[in-house]
Amino acid sequence: MMSSDHTGKVRKIRVLLAFGNIVVSEALKELMNKHTRKYSVDTIYPLNGNSPESWSNYDVILTNYLTLSSIPKECFESGRVIVMELGLKQETIASLFLTEKIAGVIKGDSDIGILLKAIKAVHNGEFWIDNHTVSTLLSTSMSRGIRDSAKLTEREFALVKVVKEGYRNKEIAQLLSISEQTVKSHLNRIYRKMNVSGRTELIKKVSEQASI
């Protein structure tokens, strides 16, 4: 679907390719133009030193993780940013939706048809995300909810995670380079905050909340 301007005239979706490598950007531009004329595709290089206006006249910006920080923050409000994923961990991808407010992630080995569909979906106000990333995103959000609701510190939340993974006090002490007595003190404080009586009840409560 193409957009219409104030005169009612149909215009192409404006796409900006913002990769750190101009060869990659130009090659992708040529491939996109070969498969469709519905998009107006431009490239930008170098990424740094360009004014915010250089980025603002586009409906969708396609970039990668390494160059994401070069995009002016206002573009995440006025435009829709898609990140091309090249071997990122699922946790990293999920955090991009939570912290950077990106609109989509597409795998680097996706075919051109999938890429064009992703751009269209994002332009229409949808999010483009695979099921695995959705699961990770929900898990990350739930974990944050558990931590915040119990007012756990980062250190305490890290302890909860290793306890849930089956580590015993001695192993946790070695892992964190603290004494077993310190581990016990931390856990007792966590039990009070989480309103549980011990390790077994803590693991059960965290598992139940994470599965909601």
C-alpha positions, 0 to 999 in steps of 0.5 A, spaced: 500 500 500 502 506 498 501 513 501 497 519 499 499 526 500 495 532 502 492 533 494 490 525 494 496 523 489 499 517 491 506 517 493 511 511 494 513 509 501 520 512 503 525 508 505 532 510 508 537 504 508 542 506 514 548 501 514 555 503 516 557 500 509 555 504 503 556 497 499 551 494 503 546 499 502 547 500 495 547 493 493 540 492 498 537 498 494 539 495 487 535 489 489 529 492 492 528 497 486 529 490 482 523 487 485 518 493 486 517 500 484 512 501 490 518 504 494 522 510 494 529 508 496 535 512 499 541 511 502 545 515 507 553 515 508 556 517 512 552 516 518 555 521 523 555 528 521 548 528 518 543 533 520 536 530 523 533 533 517 537 528 513 533 522 516 526 525 518 523 525 511 522 517 511 517 513 512 521 507 514 529 506 516 532 500 515 539 499 519 543 494 523 545 494 530 551 497 530 549 503 526 542 504 530 546 509 535 547 513 529 540 515 528 537 521 531 532 519 537 526 523 534 526 518 528 523 513 532 517 518 533 517 520 526 519 514 523 519 507 523 525 503 524 527 496 522 533 493 525 536 487 520 538 482 525 545 479 524 547 474 529 544 478 535 542 474 541 534 474 543 535 478 549 538 483 545 533 483 540 528 484 545 531 489 549 531 493 542 523 493 543 523 495 550 529 501 550 529 503 543 522 503 541 524 500 534 518 497 530 521 491 527 526 486 526 528 482 520 533 476 519 539 478 515 538 471 511 530 473 509 529 473 502 527 480 499 519 478 499 519 478 506 523 484 507 518 488 502 513 485 507 516 487 513 517 494 510 510 495 508 507 492 515 511 497 519 509 503 515 502 501 516 503 501 524 504 494 525 510 491 528 514 486 525 517 480 530 518 473 529 515 468 535 521 466 538 523 474 539 516 475 542 517 469 547 523 472 549 520 479 550 514 477 554 519 473 558 524 479 559 518 484 561 515 479 566 522 478 569 522 486 570 515 486 573 517 480 578 523 485 580 520 491 580 513 489 584 518 486 589 523 492 589 529 487 588 535 490 587 539 488 581 544 484 585 538 480 589 534 479 582 541 476 579 541 471 586 533 469 584 535 467 577 541 463 579 537 460 585 531 458 579 537 455 575 538 450 581 545 453 584 546 452 591 548 457 596 556 454 596 556 454 588 552 461 588 558 464 593 563 461 589 560 464 583 559 471 586 565 471 590 562 472 596 561 468 603 556 463 604 553 467 610 552 473 605 548 469 600 544 466 606 543 474 608 541 476 601 536 470 600 533 471 607 532 479 605 529 476 598 524 471 601 521 477 605 521 482 599 517 476 595 513 474 601 515 467 601 518 462 606 524 459 603 528 457 596 522 452 594 517 457 595 521 462 591 522 458 585 515 456 585 513 463 585 518 466 580 516 460 575 508 461 576 509 469 575 514 468 569 509 463 565 503 468 566 
